[in-house]
Amino acid sequence: MKHPEHLSPRGRHLLSRRQFMRNSGFTLGGLGLAHLLAAEEDPAAFTGKQPIRPGIEAERPYAPRGSHAPAAAKQVLIVYCPGAPSHIDTFDYKPDLIRYHGQKPPGIPAVTFEGPTGNIAKPFWDFKPRGASGKMTSDLLPHMGALADDFCFMHSLHTQTSAHPQGENFFNTGFTMEGFPSFGAWVTYALGSECQDLPAFVAINDPRGLARSGKNNFGNGFLPAAFQGTDFNAKNPPANLRRPRSLSAGDDRRTVELLKRLNAKHLEHYPGDADLAARIASYELAGRMQTSVPEMMDLSGESETIHKEYGTDSGSELKREYAKNCILARKLLEKGVRVVQLFNGSDPSGGNGITNWDSHANIKDTHAMQAEIMDQPTAALIRDLKRRGLLDHTLVVWCSEFGRMPFLQGNGTGRDHNPDAFTCILAGAGVKKGFSYGESDHFGFKAAVNPVEVYDFNATILHLMGLDHERLSFYHNGIERRLTNVHGHVIKDVLA
């Protein structure tokens, strides 16, 4: 932000925007929205390369922009399950686990991430064929399993780390370290937004709080602050959206209009200052959100049938709140929000009891609790998107940071982290239905057939959004950075 002494002699007699805000005493509701301006302390201008349409005005960060190629998907919903659901207890059927149950065949390591290993353990839930495809999925997630004919299962993912924070970072940003842009930030940096009254990228966090890697999972990293995910859920709306009671609606509107004129006047003195213009655009979006977000948060207009389908009438408070988050996700997608990232699980240090899918002990109880929260509402969300025609242009991604081991830990009741094999799911725009790609080995221990790196997975999602992962880059600290680093290949076999 330029200081008043840089103004023309005439301009110095005008109140600066900062002085006006300080002297007026108005909070102006949502015009604060600090999460849209998280890099306030970093005044670096928006000078990054715009790979989609060179020359586009950087001061319009939310303006819709064209893609590199025709896109199968215009929007993406990411259902992220922190803690690592067990692929061999959900969607990756391995009969040999039943055959060798209780044994310890050669090749099983003596020690893994959390300590000594035990014996091979069969799935804790029965598997059954589902749908016309006959896909074998477990009774742990019957609602999700019922949608098998709509899913593209990817069974051969593997990753670079067995630690949750680094695993979340790697899956969502392409790097195990913090400070890199998330997937949603890259997509909205590239494509902007089709909806000018809501954020381009919304992170709907679990009712229990943030995941282990916190806001890094939806952060902007070194991209301009406008591309950070906006964090709210059905229980907790964005801060400062409602005007002070002492301020009438008319006064609020006139004050916002005055600020808009002052901003425009201020910008005239600094033509080409993209940082200032982008900051003003963020404040203006926050102002528009005063109207759009309260309406979005109001679920009272949803039918009783919808509430029952999603499970907001559940006896479990956590399930009710997650179900409301799922309805909120659908409403955001209906309004054209580009990226919605929905979390099912949080950091265990941030609450009491079971908070995510991490199951080092008593996996039968811990996974069952998480499944009860996640299964029905998530399946209802996907069915609802399909029923409303939104899956025609929305890509759904169900994922986590890694999988779990086919053998028990030394305690005999839990499964340890497994970075060498896990399952993720794609559905909707541009992907094959009722299809399985890749295989883990006969125990579900390691990716064996058509192994998929996280780089490949993210490259494929970007491709479905019309983006070339090798061209989508941003120059930072002397390096042309990208989501897939210097790796990644599009998995063409999963494309419809």
N, C-alpha and C positions, 0 to 999 in steps of 0.2 A: 504494500500500500504506500503510495506517495504521500509525503507530508505537505501540509498547507503552504510551507515556504516555497514550494516549487510552483505554486499557482501564479497566474498573472497578477499584476498590481490590483486590478479590479477584482479578481477572484479571491484575493486575500481578505476582502471585506465580507465575504460570504461565510456562513457557518460551514465547516467541513461536515461530512456525514458522521464522523466520530463524535464531533462536538454536539451535533444535533441529538444523537442518540443519548449522549451523556446528560445533556441539559434538559431534554424533554422528560426523562424519567419513565418513558413508556417501555414496557418489555416487548410489546408487539408480538406476543404469542410465538408462533413457530418461526419467526424470522431468525431465531438463534440457531436452532438445530445444529449443534456443534458437530454432530457426527458427519454432516455434509461438508464441514470445513475443518476436518481433523488436522489438516496440515497448516493451520493458521500460523504456527511458529516457523514454518518453512516458506518464505516468500518467493521461492524460485518460480519464475514464470513458466507458463505452459509452452515450452519450446520443443517438446518432443515431436518426432516425426509422425505424421498422420499417414498411415500406409493405405488407407481406404480411398480417400479422395484428396490428393495433395492440394493444398491451398484452401481447404475448407476453413471457415472462421473458427479459430480455437476458442474464441469467447462464447461460442454456443455449444457447450459440452454435451447438452442433452438433445441437440438437433439430430433427427434420424439421418443416418449415413448409409451409403451403399456397401455391399459386401464385395469380396474378391470375385465371387462366382455365384450363380444362382443357388439359393439356399433352400434346402428341404424344410428347415425349421426356422421360424422367426423368433421363437421364445424358447426358454428352457426352464424346466423345473428340476432342481436337484434335491432329492431326499437323501440327506446324509445321516448315517447312523454311527455316531462316535462310539468307540469301544470295541468294535470288530465283532459283528455277528458271526457265528460259526457256519461256514459255508457247508460243511458236511452234516449239519443238523437242520439245514433249511432247504437249499436248492441243488446241492451237488451230491447226488445219490451214489454211494459206494458200497455195493454188496460185500466186498472183501472186508469191510469193517465188521460186518456181522460174522463172517466166516472166521476171522482171526480175533474176535472179541476175547479179551483177557490174556492174550499172548503178547510177547515182545519179540517180534521177528527181527532178523539182522537188518541193520541199516538205521534203526531208530537211535537218535543221539541220546547219550546218557544225561545231558544237561541242556536245557533250552533257556529262554529269556528269564524265567522266574525261578529256575532251579532244576532239581532232578526230575526225570520223567518216569511215568508209570507205564502201564500196558495199553495196547490198542483198545479203544472203546467204541462200540457200535453207536449209531445215532440214538439220542435220548428220546426221539419221537419217530413214529412209523412214517414211512414214505408211501405215497399212493400215486397212481397215474392221474393226471388232471387234463381235462379238456380233450378236444379232438386230437391234439398232438400227442397225448399220452405222457406228457412230461412228468417225471417223478419229482414230487416236492413233498415236504414233510408236513405233518399235522400241526407243527408249531405255528405255521403261518397259513391257515386254510383259506383266508380271504385273498391273500396275495397269490396263493397257489391256484385259486380258481381263475385267475387272469393269465395263466400260463400261455394261452394261445395268443395273447397280445404282447408277450414279452420276447425280447432277444437276450438270452442268457449268455454271459461271457464268463466261462469257467476257468480261464487260465491266466488270470492276472497275477502279477507278482510285483513286489515293491522293494525299496532299498533299505528299509529300516523296520525294526520290530518294536520301536518305542512310540507310544501314542502321540505325543505332541509333534515329534518330527514326522510321524506318519501322516498326521492331519495336514501339516505344512506341505509335505511332498505331494499328497493327493490333490490338494486344493490350489497350490501355487507352483508346483513343479520343482521345488527346492526344499530340502530339509530344514534350512535355516529360515529365520523370520526376516521380514522386510521385503518380501517379493509380492507382486500383485496376485490377487486371487483370480480364479477362472472368471468369475462374474465381472470383476474389474476390467479384465482384458476384453471381454465381449462388449461391454458397454462403452469402453474407450473406442473400440472399433466401429460399433454400429449405432451408438447413441440410443435414443428412445423414441418409441412411437406414441408415448403417453406423456404429455407435458404437464400434467397435474399431479403426477406421482413419481417417485424415484425410478430410475431405470433399473436399479438392482436393489432388491429387498432381501435381507437375511431374517428369517423367522426363527428365532432361537427357541430351544426347548423351554417349557415353563419352569424348569428347574435351574436354568441359567445357561451360560456359555459353555462350549466344549473346551477341551484342554488347551488348545492353541488359541482360544479366545477370538478376538476380532481379527487376528491374522487370517483366519479361515475365510473372511469376506473383506479383507482390507484392500486398499489401493496400492500399498507398497510405495514404489517410486513414481507411480502414475499420478497425475493430478488428483487432488483430493476429491473432486466432484465424482470420481468413479468408485469411491468406497461404497460398500453395501450399507444401506440404511437399516438399522437394527431395531425391529419392534416385533411384537407378537400380539395375539388376540387379547391377552391379559394386560399387556403393558404397551400402550400407544407411545409414539414418539413424544419426547418431552416438549412442554411449552407450546402445544398446539392451540390451546384455548386462550382467548383474549382475557385480560384481567376484567373482573366484574365491574370495575369502576369505569371501564371504557366501553361505550356503546358500539353497536355494530357499524353505525354510520361513521362515527369518529375513527374507528379502526380502519374502515375502508378508505376514508379520506387521508389518514396518516400514511397508509401503505402507498396510496397514489402520490402523495407528496414525496415520500422516500424514493419512489420510482423516478420522479422528475429530477430530484437531487442527484440520484445516481447517474442518470443520463447526462446531466450538466457536468458532474465531476468527470465522467468518462471522456467528455469532449476535450478536456484539457490534456488527456493522455492517449491520443489516438494510437492504436496498435498495442496497447498494454493488455496483453491477453490474460495475464494473471488477474488483474483488476476486473476485467470483463467477466471472466469465469466465476470470480467470487460473487459479483453482483448477480449473475445468473443463478447461483446456488441460493442466495438469499431470496430471490424472486420465486424460485421453486418452493422454498420453505413457506413463503407467504401463501402460495396457491394451495399448499398442503393443509392450511388451516381449514379449508372447506372440504377438500377431497378425502383426507384421511379419516376424520370422524364418521363420514358416511361409509367409508370402507370398513371401519371397525364395528359398525352396527350390524349384528347378525340377526336382529329381531325380524327382519323381513324374509328370512329363509323359511321355507315351509317346514311343517312338522315332519314330513316325510324325509326331507334332507337332513334335519337334525338327527332323526332316528338312524338313517343310513350311515351317517358319519360317526355316530356314537356319542353325541353331546349329552345324551340322557344316561350315560354310564354311571354306575355306582362309584367308579374310581375317579377322583378329582383329576389325577394326572392324565387319564385317558380323555376326560371331558375337555381339558385345556388343550391337549394335543389335537383332538378332533376339531376344536374351534380354529386352531392354527391351520388345519388342512382346509377348512372352508375359506379362511382368509386367503390362503394361497390361491385357491380357485378364483376368488374375486379379483385378486391382483392380476392374474393372468387374463381374466376376462377384460380388464381395463387396459391391457396392452403392456404391462410391465415386462421388460425384456428378460430379466433373470430373477427367479425366485428360488432361494436356497432355504430349504425347510429342514431343521435339525430335529432328530429324535434321540436325545441323550445329551448329557452335560458333563462337566468336570466333576468327578466324585468329591473333590476337595471343597466344592462350592455348595454342598448340601448334605443332607443326612440320608443314609440308607443307599439303596441301589439307584444309580443315576444314569447308567448307560449300559452298553452291551458287554462290557469287560467282565469276563466270567472265569476267574482263576480258581474259584471254589463254588460248589453248589450250582453248577451250570443249569441244572434242571429247573431250579427255582428262579435264578436270576434271568435266564433267557426267557422263561415263561412270563415273568413280570413285564419285561420289555416288549415281548411279542404282544401281550394283551393290550398294551398302550398303542403300539405302532400298527398292527395288522389291519384291523377293521377300518380305521380312519384313512389310512394311506390307500387301501384298495378302493374305498369309497371315492376318494379324490380322483383316482385314475379313471374309475368308471364314469364319474361325473364329467370329467374333461372329455371323455370319449362321447358321451351322450350329447353334450353341447357342441360337438364338432371342433373342440379346441385341440384335440390330439392331431388333427390334420396339419397343424402348423406349430405344435408344441412338442419338444423332445423332453421325455421324462428320463431321469437318471436316478437309479437307486444304488447307493454305494457306501463304502466305508474304507478305512485306511489299510486294513489287511484282514486275514482270516484267522482261523484257530486250528490247533494241532489235532491230528486224528487219534492221538494217544492222550491219556490223562496225565496230569501233573502228579508229583509224588504224593499229594494229599488224597488222590483217588477220586476227586469230585469235580475238578475243573479242567479246562483246556487252556493251554498257553497260547501266546501270540504266534501266528504263522505268517511271515512276510512272503513265503515262497509259493503260496497258492491261495486264491480267494475268488469269490464270484461277485460280479456286479451285473446290473440289469439296465438295458435300454428299452424304451418303448415310445411309440408315437411316431412323429414325423420323420420319415426317411429311413427307418430301420425295418428289418425283416421281423415278421410276427411268428410266434411259435417256433423259434429257432434257437439252437444252441451252438456257440462257437467256442472252440478250444476245449481241452480236457486237462484236469489234474491227473496225477498218477492213480493207481488202483486203491491207494489209501487216502487220496486227497491231500497228500503231503507236499508235493511240488508240482508246479505247472509242467505238463509233459507234452501236450500236443498244441501247436500254435500258441506258444507263450506270448502274453500281451504285457508289455511294460505300461506303467502309468502314463508315460509320454505318448504311447500309441493310443491309449484310451482318450486322453485329452485332445490329441490331434484329430481323432475321429469325430469327437463332439464338435470341435471347431469347424471341421469340414461340413458337418451337417448344418451348421449355422452360416455356411457360405464363406468361411474364412480359411485361408491358407496358413497353417501354423508356422511355416517358414518365412512368411512375409509379414505376419503380425508381430511387430517388434517395436521397441522403444529404446532410444539411445540413453544409457545411464552409466556414469563413471567410466567412460571410455569403451563400453561394451554395448553392442546391439543385443539387448535382452529380449527373450521371448518365453512364453509359458512352457514350451517344451525344451528349453535350453538349446542344445545342439543335436537333439535326438528326435525320435518319433516318426511313425509311419501310420497313415490312415489304414484302418482295417476294412478293406473294401468288401470283404465277404459278408459283413453284417448289414451292408447298405441295401435298401429295397430297390 
